[in-house]
Amino acid sequence: MATQAKLFFDLATPGVRGLRPYEPGKPLDELERELGIRNAVKLASNENPLGPSPKAMAAVREVVPELYRYPDGNGFALKSALSIRHKVPMGSLTLGNGSNDVLEMIARAFLTPDHEAVFSEHAFAVYPIVTQAVGATPRVAPAQDGSDGAVFGHDLEAMKSLVGKRTRVIFVANPNNPTGTWLRSTDLDEFISAMPGHVLVVVDEAYFEYVEEPEYPNTIPWVARYPNLIVTRTFSKAYGLAGLRIGYSVSHPDVADLLNRVRQPFNVNSMAEVAALAALDDESHLQRSRQMNRDGMKQLTEAFSELGLEYIPSVGNFVCVDLARDASQVNESLLRCGVILRPVANYGLPNHLRITVGSKQDNQRVIAALRKALL
Ligand SMILES: *Cc1c(COP(=O)(O)O)cnc(C)c1O
């Protein structure tokens, strides 16, 4: 068996051999099974504590009898709605099975083993995965050290200095996960304008709907000015549809045309499309989600201060708390209390845990468990 496994390893491409699988948050029912309990709390995957919009749930129920049919492979209805919402041509939209699917399409369309992708230290784990999976070389820029902007945030100057002839893609997460750090409009605009035309700048706005900072940019309108800009959004976070897998990008139509060539024919399923369409229309659910996040972020960060813990200020629906010691042992005690958070050692943050902002009650459970685990 062992020799067989080794043989397959040698057969894999060098990029794949260098990869580690993406580590998702521990599933709730897995922990409940292990502990023999029923009321575990999971604040590990940046899911919306309010759940999906009731309108989205109704839309999914309605489409169930149609599930024997293939979905609309071009996503006409959803693209029409997004085109109106964002005032962009339909041809600039690409739908994905989650926005991660779009990130992967970008890598497959533009990166080869001769090319490089640039991103920041502590950036979202999917960037190295899609880059190395196609054999391209990741170039990782050191994060901000605090001297010129948020600690742990993207250092745009450092990223710029890694751009060369072989660079094809730059991944910018705004805000970034897991740090929750963000980039100002003027800084990001200047950065994109300085990029040579052969470099595609991907601005990942997975948490866009949560951010309330006045200087935080909506970069979708910038696509008209920057043909090398690709903006990605998702329905997984504020819209509460993570389980259905749906996201999209806005880009120059010629870029969208290339992404469409590598896209799996029916990558977005029928339930996801109708649910996204309904969720997009449910402004009041989105408002409630934002309010809950605002309140929950305050609740968590006030508790951290009370416990004497530092944290990375975040504009998303999650926050990294600094335990000032190796986080894995604290995480083990939290798990024993039925609380699932996200260790971020694989992001170069061994002393932090990432906490998704949950309902008031769930946040309270986390705070109590943290207090106990830190004794
Ligand atoms: C959650 C997340 C995504 C979205 O993933 P989906 O595939 O759309 O569920 C993208 N980028 C970042 C930074 C994220 O945290």
The ligand as a Tripos MOL2 file, in Angstrom:
@<TRIPOS>MOLECULE
LIG
   15    15     1     0     0
SMALL
NO_CHARGES

@<TRIPOS>ATOM
      1 C1        -15.1960   32.8380    1.7220 C.3       1 LIG1
      2 C2        -14.2590   33.5060    0.7720 C.ar      1 LIG1
      3 C3        -14.4630   33.4220   -0.6000 C.ar      1 LIG1
      4 C4        -15.7080   32.8270   -1.1470 C.3       1 LIG1
      5 O1        -15.7230   31.5300   -1.3240 O.3       1 LIG1
      6 P1        -16.9500   30.8930   -2.1260 P.3       1 LIG1
      7 O2        -16.2650   29.9450   -3.0360 O.co2     1 LIG1
      8 O3        -17.6380   31.9930   -2.8720 O.co2     1 LIG1
      9 O4        -17.8000   30.2720   -1.0910 O.co2     1 LIG1
     10 C5        -13.6020   34.0690   -1.4540 C.ar      1 LIG1
     11 N1        -12.5780   34.7900   -0.9810 N.ar      1 LIG1
     12 C6        -12.3600   34.9290    0.3310 C.ar      1 LIG1
     13 C7        -11.2620   35.7910    0.7820 C.3       1 LIG1
     14 C8        -13.1860   34.2690    1.2310 C.ar      1 LIG1
     15 O5        -12.9480   34.3770    2.5330 O.3       1 LIG1
@<TRIPOS>BOND
     1     1     2 1
     2     2     3 ar
     3     2    14 ar
     4     3     4 1
     5     3    10 ar
     6     4     5 1
     7     5     6 1
     8     6     7 2
     9     6     8 1
    10     6     9 1
    11    10    11 ar
    12    11    12 ar
    13    12    13 1
    14    12    14 ar
    15    14    15 1
@<TRIPOS>SUBSTRUCTURE
     1 LIG1         1 GROUP 0 **** ****
